[in-house]
């Protein structure tokens, strides 16, 4: 589930194969409507970080100006390890 709260995209629940496309499209609509970047994506309510979740985040990032328009906060330890294993720590701005 994606919500736009306090000028942040809040990702909650779980991203899985059944809902990944819907979550991607919903987040993309918010990103396309956003005017001032960077946009903060809060992952504090994401129940389970996995490679599919990371794929959605990277696809969102690619839709922003210069592929640098998102900052991610409240990244779980598991998601951080996946990001490092994929060598994406330099591409994703974690706050």
N, CA, C and O atoms as a MOPAC input file, in Angstrom:
PM7 MOZYME 1SCF
protein

 N      0.84400 1    -1.17800 1     0.00000 1
 C      0.00000 1     0.00000 1     0.00000 1
 C      0.89000 1     1.24300 1     0.00000 1
 O      1.91800 1     1.28200 1     0.67500 1
 N      0.49100 1     2.23500 1    -0.74900 1
 C      1.22300 1     3.49200 1    -0.85900 1
 C      0.30200 1     4.62100 1    -0.41400 1
 O     -0.85400 1     4.70400 1    -0.82900 1
 N      0.84100 1     5.48600 1     0.43800 1
 C      0.11200 1     6.68100 1     0.84200 1
 C      1.05100 1     7.87000 1     0.73700 1
 O      2.26100 1     7.74900 1     0.93000 1
 N      0.47300 1     9.01100 1     0.43000 1
 C      1.23800 1    10.25300 1     0.38800 1
 C      0.87500 1    11.03000 1     1.64500 1
 O     -0.21700 1    11.58800 1     1.74600 1
 N      1.80200 1    11.06100 1     2.60500 1
 C      1.55700 1    11.67800 1     3.90400 1
 C      2.71200 1    12.63100 1     4.21300 1
 O      3.87900 1    12.25400 1     4.11200 1
 N      2.38100 1    13.86400 1     4.58900 1
 C      3.40600 1    14.85500 1     4.95600 1
 C      4.50900 1    14.95900 1     3.91000 1
 O      5.69300 1    14.96800 1     4.24500 1
 N      4.12100 1    15.03500 1     2.66500 1
 C      5.03600 1    15.18400 1     1.53000 1
 C      6.02600 1    14.03600 1     1.42800 1
 O      7.15900 1    14.22700 1     0.98600 1
 N      5.60500 1    12.84600 1     1.83400 1
 C      6.42000 1    11.64400 1     1.72300 1
 C      5.56600 1    10.51100 1     1.17200 1
 O      4.36000 1    10.44900 1     1.41100 1
 N      6.20800 1     9.62300 1     0.43400 1
 C      5.55100 1     8.38500 1     0.04400 1
 C      5.78800 1     7.38100 1     1.15700 1
 O      6.93600 1     7.07500 1     1.48300 1
 N      4.73000 1     6.87100 1     1.73700 1
 C      4.83900 1     5.88900 1     2.81700 1
 C      4.43900 1     4.53500 1     2.24400 1
 O      3.31800 1     4.34600 1     1.77200 1
 N      5.38300 1     3.60000 1     2.29500 1
 C      5.14800 1     2.25100 1     1.79200 1
 C      4.85600 1     1.36400 1     2.99300 1
 O      5.64700 1     1.30400 1     3.93500 1
 N      3.71700 1     0.67600 1     2.95900 1
 C      3.37100 1    -0.19000 1     4.08000 1
 C      2.97300 1    -1.57500 1     3.57300 1
 O      2.84500 1    -1.80400 1     2.37000 1
 N      2.78700 1    -2.46500 1     4.49900 1
 C      2.42600 1    -3.86000 1     4.22300 1
 C      3.59700 1    -4.57900 1     3.55300 1
 O      4.75000 1    -4.38100 1     3.93600 1
 N      3.30600 1    -5.40200 1     2.56700 1
 C      4.32200 1    -6.20400 1     1.89100 1
 C      4.17800 1    -6.04100 1     0.38600 1
 O      3.06500 1    -5.97800 1    -0.13700 1
 N      5.29700 1    -5.97300 1    -0.29800 1
 C      5.28300 1    -5.98400 1    -1.75900 1
 C      5.58000 1    -7.42000 1    -2.18000 1
 O      6.61800 1    -7.98100 1    -1.82900 1
 N      4.65100 1    -8.00500 1    -2.93800 1
 C      4.82600 1    -9.38000 1    -3.39200 1
 C      4.43400 1    -9.46600 1    -4.86700 1
 O      4.07800 1    -8.46000 1    -5.48100 1
 N      4.50200 1   -10.66200 1    -5.42300 1
 C      4.20800 1   -10.81000 1    -6.85000 1
 C      2.76600 1   -10.46700 1    -7.19000 1
 O      2.47900 1   -10.04900 1    -8.31200 1
 N      1.86200 1   -10.63600 1    -6.24200 1
 C      0.45300 1   -10.36000 1    -6.50300 1
 C      0.15100 1    -8.86800 1    -6.58400 1
 O     -0.77400 1    -8.46300 1    -7.28700 1
 N      0.92900 1    -8.04000 1    -5.86600 1
 C      0.58700 1    -6.61400 1    -5.81600 1
 C      1.68800 1    -5.68100 1    -6.31300 1
 O      1.50700 1    -4.46300 1    -6.29500 1
 N      2.80900 1    -6.21400 1    -6.75100 1
 C      3.95700 1    -5.36800 1    -7.11800 1
 C      3.61800 1    -4.37500 1    -8.23100 1
 O      3.99400 1    -3.20700 1    -8.14500 1
 N      2.92300 1    -4.81400 1    -9.25800 1
 C      2.58300 1    -3.91300 1   -10.37100 1
 C      1.65600 1    -2.79700 1    -9.90200 1
 O      1.83600 1    -1.64100 1   -10.28800 1
 N      0.68600 1    -3.12500 1    -9.08900 1
 C     -0.24600 1    -2.11600 1    -8.57600 1
 C      0.49100 1    -1.10800 1    -7.68300 1
 O      0.25500 1     0.09600 1    -7.78600 1
 N      1.36400 1    -1.58600 1    -6.82500 1
 C      2.12700 1    -0.68700 1    -5.95600 1
 C      3.04100 1     0.20000 1    -6.79700 1
 O      3.15500 1     1.39900 1    -6.54200 1
 N      3.68600 1    -0.38700 1    -7.79100 1
 C      4.54700 1     0.39800 1    -8.67800 1
 C      3.74200 1     1.50500 1    -9.35800 1
 O      4.16100 1     2.66300 1    -9.35200 1
 N      2.60300 1     1.16600 1    -9.93800 1
 C      1.79000 1     2.14700 1   -10.66400 1
 C      1.26900 1     3.24300 1    -9.73100 1
 O      1.26100 1     4.41800 1   -10.09900 1
 N      0.83900 1     2.86700 1    -8.54000 1
 C      0.34100 1     3.86400 1    -7.57900 1
 C      1.45700 1     4.81700 1    -7.17600 1
 O      1.26300 1     6.03300 1    -7.16300 1
 N      2.61700 1     4.27400 1    -6.84900 1
 C      3.75500 1     5.12100 1    -6.50000 1
 C      4.18800 1     5.99900 1    -7.65200 1
 O      4.54100 1     7.16100 1    -7.45200 1
 N      4.16300 1     5.45200 1    -8.86400 1
 C      4.55200 1     6.21100 1   -10.04800 1
 C      3.64800 1     7.41800 1   -10.25200 1
 O      4.12600 1     8.49200 1   -10.61900 1
 N      2.35900 1     7.25900 1   -10.02100 1
 C      1.43300 1     8.39400 1   -10.14200 1
 C      1.80500 1     9.51200 1    -9.17600 1
 O      1.78700 1    10.68600 1    -9.54400 1
 N      2.14000 1     9.14900 1    -7.94500 1
 C      2.55900 1    10.16300 1    -6.96600 1
 C      3.86000 1    10.83800 1    -7.40400 1
 O      3.99800 1    12.05600 1    -7.29600 1
 N      4.79700 1    10.05600 1    -7.89100 1
 C      6.08400 1    10.60500 1    -8.33000 1
 C      5.88200 1    11.56400 1    -9.50200 1
 O      6.49300 1    12.63100 1    -9.54200 1
 N      5.03200 1    11.19100 1   -10.45000 1
 C      4.79900 1    12.03900 1   -11.62000 1
 C      4.08100 1    13.33200 1   -11.25700 1
 O      4.22900 1    14.33500 1   -11.95500 1
 N      3.31100 1    13.32500 1   -10.18600 1
 C      2.60800 1    14.53100 1    -9.74700 1
 C      3.48700 1    15.41600 1    -8.87100 1
 O      3.17400 1    16.58500 1    -8.65000 1
 N      4.56800 1    14.86600 1    -8.38100 1
 C      5.44700 1    15.60600 1    -7.47800 1
 C      6.28500 1    16.60400 1    -8.27700 1
 O      6.78400 1    16.27800 1    -9.35500 1
 N      6.43600 1    17.80100 1    -7.75500 1
 C      7.15200 1    18.85500 1    -8.48100 1
 C      8.55100 1    19.10700 1    -7.93400 1
 O      9.47400 1    19.38000 1    -8.70200 1
 N      8.71700 1    19.01900 1    -6.62500 1
 C      9.99900 1    19.34300 1    -5.99900 1
 C     10.68300 1    18.06900 1    -5.52700 1
 O     10.17100 1    17.35000 1    -4.66900 1
 N     11.83400 1    17.80900 1    -6.09600 1
 C     12.60100 1    16.63600 1    -5.72300 1
 C     13.79200 1    17.05700 1    -4.88600 1
 O     14.27500 1    18.17700 1    -5.05300 1
 N     14.28100 1    16.22700 1    -4.00700 1
 C     13.96600 1    14.81700 1    -3.85400 1
 C     12.66600 1    14.58800 1    -3.07500 1
 O     12.24700 1    15.41200 1    -2.26100 1
 N     12.06300 1    13.46600 1    -3.35000 1
 C     10.88100 1    12.99100 1    -2.64600 1
 C     11.33600 1    11.90400 1    -1.67400 1
 O     12.08300 1    11.00300 1    -2.05500 1
 N     10.89300 1    11.98400 1    -0.43600 1
 C     11.27400 1    10.99700 1     0.57500 1
 C     10.30400 1     9.82200 1     0.50900 1
 O      9.08600 1    10.00100 1     0.46900 1
 N     10.86700 1     8.62500 1     0.49900 1
 C     10.08900 1     7.38900 1     0.54000 1
 C     10.35800 1     6.74600 1     1.89900 1
 O     11.48100 1     6.33600 1     2.19100 1
 N      9.32000 1     6.66500 1     2.72300 1
 C      9.43800 1     6.11700 1     4.07400 1
 C      9.10500 1     4.62700 1     4.04200 1
 O      7.98800 1     4.23400 1     3.70300 1
 N     10.08700 1     3.80900 1     4.40000 1
 C      9.91300 1     2.35500 1     4.38000 1
 C      9.69000 1     1.78300 1     5.78200 1
 O      9.75700 1     0.56800 1     5.97000 1
 N      9.42800 1     2.63900 1     6.75900 1
 C      9.27800 1     2.20200 1     8.13500 1
 C      8.11200 1     1.26600 1     8.37600 1
 O      8.13500 1     0.49200 1     9.33400 1
 N      7.09000 1     1.31700 1     7.52800 1
 C      5.92400 1     0.45100 1     7.69700 1
 C      5.93200 1    -0.74400 1     6.74300 1
 O      4.98600 1    -1.53000 1     6.71700 1
 N      7.00300 1    -0.87300 1     5.96400 1
 C      7.12800 1    -2.02200 1     5.06600 1
 C      7.41100 1    -3.25600 1     5.91200 1
 O      8.42600 1    -3.32200 1     6.60400 1
 N      6.52100 1    -4.22300 1     5.85500 1
 C      6.62400 1    -5.38400 1     6.73400 1
 C      7.78600 1    -6.28900 1     6.38600 1
 O      8.38800 1    -6.89100 1     7.27600 1
 N      8.11000 1    -6.39700 1     5.11200 1
 C      9.16400 1    -7.31500 1     4.71300 1
 C      9.89200 1    -6.75900 1     3.50800 1
 O      9.30700 1    -6.58600 1     2.43900 1
 N     11.17100 1    -6.48000 1     3.68700 1
 C     11.98000 1    -6.03900 1     2.56300 1
 C     12.48100 1    -7.25500 1     1.80600 1
 O     12.93600 1    -8.22400 1     2.41400 1
 N     12.39900 1    -7.21000 1     0.48500 1
 C     12.87500 1    -8.32100 1    -0.33600 1
 C     13.34100 1    -7.77300 1    -1.67300 1
 O     13.25300 1    -6.57200 1    -1.92800 1
 N     13.83100 1    -8.65000 1    -2.51400 1
 C     14.35800 1    -8.18200 1    -3.79600 1
 C     13.26400 1    -7.59300 1    -4.68500 1
 O     13.52800 1    -6.68400 1    -5.47200 1
 N     12.06700 1    -8.09300 1    -4.56800 1
 C     10.96000 1    -7.52900 1    -5.34100 1
 C     10.65200 1    -6.10100 1    -4.88800 1
 O     10.40200 1    -5.22500 1    -5.71600 1
 N     10.67000 1    -5.87200 1    -3.58900 1
 C     10.48400 1    -4.51200 1    -3.06100 1
 C     11.57000 1    -3.59400 1    -3.60200 1
 O     11.29100 1    -2.47400 1    -4.03000 1
 N     12.79400 1    -4.06900 1    -3.58100 1
 C     13.91100 1    -3.27100 1    -4.07800 1
 C     13.74300 1    -2.96900 1    -5.56500 1
 O     14.05900 1    -1.86600 1    -6.01000 1
 N     13.25500 1    -3.92500 1    -6.32900 1
 C     13.04000 1    -3.69600 1    -7.76100 1
 C     12.02300 1    -2.57800 1    -7.99400 1
 O     12.20600 1    -1.74500 1    -8.88200 1
 N     10.95700 1    -2.55900 1    -7.20000 1
 C      9.95500 1    -1.49200 1    -7.31700 1
 C     10.59600 1    -0.14100 1    -6.98900 1
 O     10.37300 1     0.83900 1    -7.70100 1
 N     11.38900 1    -0.08500 1    -5.91700 1
 C     12.03300 1     1.17600 1    -5.52700 1
 C     12.97800 1     1.67800 1    -6.61200 1
 O     13.00200 1     2.87100 1    -6.91500 1
 N     13.75300 1     0.77500 1    -7.19400 1
 C     14.69500 1     1.16800 1    -8.25000 1
 C     13.94100 1     1.65700 1    -9.48600 1
 O     14.36400 1     2.62400 1   -10.12000 1
 N     12.83100 1     1.00300 1    -9.83800 1
 C     12.04200 1     1.45800 1   -10.98300 1
 C     11.45300 1     2.84400 1   -10.73300 1
 O     11.39600 1     3.67000 1   -11.64400 1
 N     11.01900 1     3.09700 1    -9.51400 1
 C     10.54700 1     4.45200 1    -9.17400 1
 C     11.67300 1     5.45300 1    -9.34900 1
 O     11.48800 1     6.51300 1    -9.94600 1
 N     12.84200 1     5.11100 1    -8.82700 1
 C     13.98600 1     6.01500 1    -8.89600 1
 C     14.30400 1     6.37600 1   -10.33900 1
 O     14.66200 1     7.51700 1   -10.62800 1
 N     14.17800 1     5.42900 1   -11.23300 1
 C     14.47300 1     5.66300 1   -12.65000 1
 C     13.48800 1     6.63400 1   -13.30200 1
 O     13.75100 1     7.14300 1   -14.39200 1
 N     12.37800 1     6.88800 1   -12.65600 1
 C     11.36800 1     7.79800 1   -13.19800 1
 C     11.52300 1     9.22400 1   -12.66700 1
 O     10.67800 1    10.07700 1   -12.94100 1
 N     12.56800 1     9.48800 1   -11.93000 1
 C     12.78800 1    10.80600 1   -11.34000 1
 C     13.87800 1    11.55400 1   -12.10400 1
 O     14.63600 1    10.95000 1   -12.86200 1
 N     13.95300 1    12.87500 1   -11.90100 1
 C     14.99400 1    13.65900 1   -12.59200 1
 C     16.39300 1    13.13000 1   -12.28400 1
 O     16.76700 1    12.96300 1   -11.12300 1
 N     17.14200 1    12.87600 1   -13.32300 1
 C     18.51800 1    12.39900 1   -13.23800 1
 C     18.65400 1    11.12100 1   -12.41400 1
 O     19.73300 1    10.82500 1   -11.90000 1
 N     17.58300 1    10.37600 1   -12.29100 1
 C     17.56900 1     9.12100 1   -11.52900 1
 C     18.05300 1     9.30000 1   -10.09300 1
 O     18.60100 1     8.37200 1    -9.49800 1
 N     17.84700 1    10.50300 1    -9.53400 1
 C     18.32600 1    10.79400 1    -8.18100 1
 C     17.26400 1    11.48400 1    -7.34300 1
 O     17.59200 1    12.13200 1    -6.34900 1
 N     16.01000 1    11.36200 1    -7.72000 1
 C     14.96300 1    12.15400 1    -7.09700 1
 C     14.29400 1    11.55200 1    -5.88500 1
 O     13.32900 1    12.12000 1    -5.37300 1
 N     14.78500 1    10.39900 1    -5.40300 1
 C     14.18000 1     9.78700 1    -4.22600 1
 C     15.21000 1     9.61100 1    -3.12500 1
 O     16.36500 1     9.26600 1    -3.37600 1
 N     14.76700 1     9.85400 1    -1.90500 1
 C     15.57200 1     9.55800 1    -0.72300 1
 C     14.78400 1     8.56000 1     0.10400 1
 O     13.58500 1     8.74200 1     0.31800 1
 N     15.43500 1     7.52200 1     0.56400 1
 C     14.76100 1     6.45700 1     1.29400 1
 C     15.10100 1     6.54900 1     2.76900 1
 O     16.26700 1     6.67300 1     3.14300 1
 N     14.06200 1     6.48700 1     3.61300 1
 C     14.30500 1     6.54200 1     5.04700 1
 C     13.64900 1     5.35000 1     5.73100 1
 O     12.75200 1     4.71100 1     5.18200 1
 N     14.11500 1     5.07000 1     6.93500 1
 C     13.63700 1     3.92900 1     7.72000 1
 C     13.81000 1     2.61700 1     6.95800 1
 O     12.90000 1     1.79100 1     6.89800 1
 N     14.99300 1     2.44700 1     6.38100 1
 C     15.31500 1     1.22500 1     5.64700 1
 C     15.68000 1     0.14800 1     6.66300 1
 O     16.55400 1     0.35500 1     7.50500 1
 N     15.01800 1    -0.99100 1     6.58600 1
 C     15.28000 1    -2.07700 1     7.53400 1
 C     16.67300 1    -2.66500 1     7.31200 1
 O     17.27500 1    -2.49800 1     6.25100 1
 N     17.15700 1    -3.34400 1     8.31900 1
 C     18.47700 1    -3.98000 1     8.23700 1
 C     18.50000 1    -5.01200 1     7.10700 1
 O     19.48100 1    -5.10800 1     6.37000 1
 N     17.42400 1    -5.77600 1     6.97400 1
 C     17.36000 1    -6.78600 1     5.91000 1
 C     17.40200 1    -6.12600 1     4.53700 1
 O     18.11800 1    -6.58900 1     3.64800 1
 N     16.64500 1    -5.05600 1     4.35800 1
 C     16.63900 1    -4.35300 1     3.07400 1
 C     18.01000 1    -3.74000 1     2.79500 1
 O     18.47700 1    -3.74700 1     1.65600 1
 N     18.64300 1    -3.21800 1     3.82100 1
 C     19.98400 1    -2.65100 1     3.65700 1
 C     20.97200 1    -3.71600 1     3.17900 1
 O     21.82000 1    -3.44200 1     2.32900 1
 N     20.86500 1    -4.91200 1     3.71700 1
 C     21.75300 1    -6.00000 1     3.28800 1
 C     21.49300 1    -6.39000 1     1.84000 1
 O     22.42800 1    -6.69800 1     1.10100 1
 N     20.23200 1    -6.37800 1     1.43300 1
 C     19.90100 1    -6.67500 1     0.03600 1
 C     20.47400 1    -5.58500 1    -0.87200 1
 O     21.03600 1    -5.88500 1    -1.92500 1
 N     20.33200 1    -4.33600 1    -0.46900 1
 C     20.87200 1    -3.20800 1    -1.24400 1
 C     22.38000 1    -3.35600 1    -1.39900 1
 O     22.91700 1    -3.15500 1    -2.48800 1
 N     23.06300 1    -3.70800 1    -0.30900 1
 C     24.51900 1    -3.88500 1    -0.36200 1
 C     24.90400 1    -5.08000 1    -1.21500 1
 O     25.88300 1    -5.01500 1    -1.95900 1
 N     24.15700 1    -6.16800 1    -1.12200 1
 C     24.45100 1    -7.35600 1    -1.91800 1
 C     24.29400 1    -7.07900 1    -3.41100 1
 O     24.97900 1    -7.67800 1    -4.23900 1
 N     23.39400 1    -6.17500 1    -3.73800 1
 C     23.16600 1    -5.79400 1    -5.13800 1
 C     24.05800 1    -4.63500 1    -5.58200 1
 O     23.96200 1    -4.16900 1    -6.71700 1
 N     24.92100 1    -4.17800 1    -4.68400 1
 C     25.83900 1    -3.06700 1    -4.96000 1
 C     25.10400 1    -1.79500 1    -5.37100 1
 O     25.53500 1    -1.08100 1    -6.27600 1
 N     23.99400 1    -1.52200 1    -4.69800 1
 C     23.19600 1    -0.34200 1    -5.00700 1
 C     23.32100 1     0.75600 1    -3.94500 1
 O     22.63400 1     1.77300 1    -4.03200 1
 N     24.17500 1     0.56600 1    -2.96100 1
 C     24.28200 1     1.54600 1    -1.88500 1
 C     24.74400 1     2.91800 1    -2.37800 1
 O     24.43900 1     3.92900 1    -1.74600 1
 N     25.46600 1     2.97000 1    -3.48500 1
 C     25.89100 1     4.25600 1    -4.02100 1
 C     24.82900 1     4.89600 1    -4.91000 1
 O     24.87800 1     6.09700 1    -5.17600 1
 N     23.87200 1     4.09300 1    -5.36800 1
 C     22.80900 1     4.58900 1    -6.24400 1
 C     21.58900 1     5.06200 1    -5.49600 1
 O     20.85800 1     5.92700 1    -5.97800 1
 N     21.35900 1     4.50300 1    -4.31900 1
 C     20.18400 1     4.85400 1    -3.50900 1
 C     20.60400 1     5.76700 1    -2.37900 1
 O     21.54700 1     5.45900 1    -1.65000 1
 N     19.92300 1     6.87800 1    -2.22500 1
 C     20.20300 1     7.83000 1    -1.14500 1
 C     19.40600 1     7.40200 1     0.08000 1
 O     18.18000 1     7.51000 1     0.09900 1
 N     20.10800 1     6.91400 1     1.10300 1
 C     19.46200 1     6.46400 1     2.33600 1
 C     19.63500 1     7.52600 1     3.40500 1
 O     20.74500 1     7.98700 1     3.67000 1
 N     18.52300 1     7.90800 1     4.01500 1
 C     18.60600 1     8.92800 1     5.06000 1
 C     18.07100 1     8.36300 1     6.37100 1
 O     18.05200 1     9.06300 1     7.38300 1

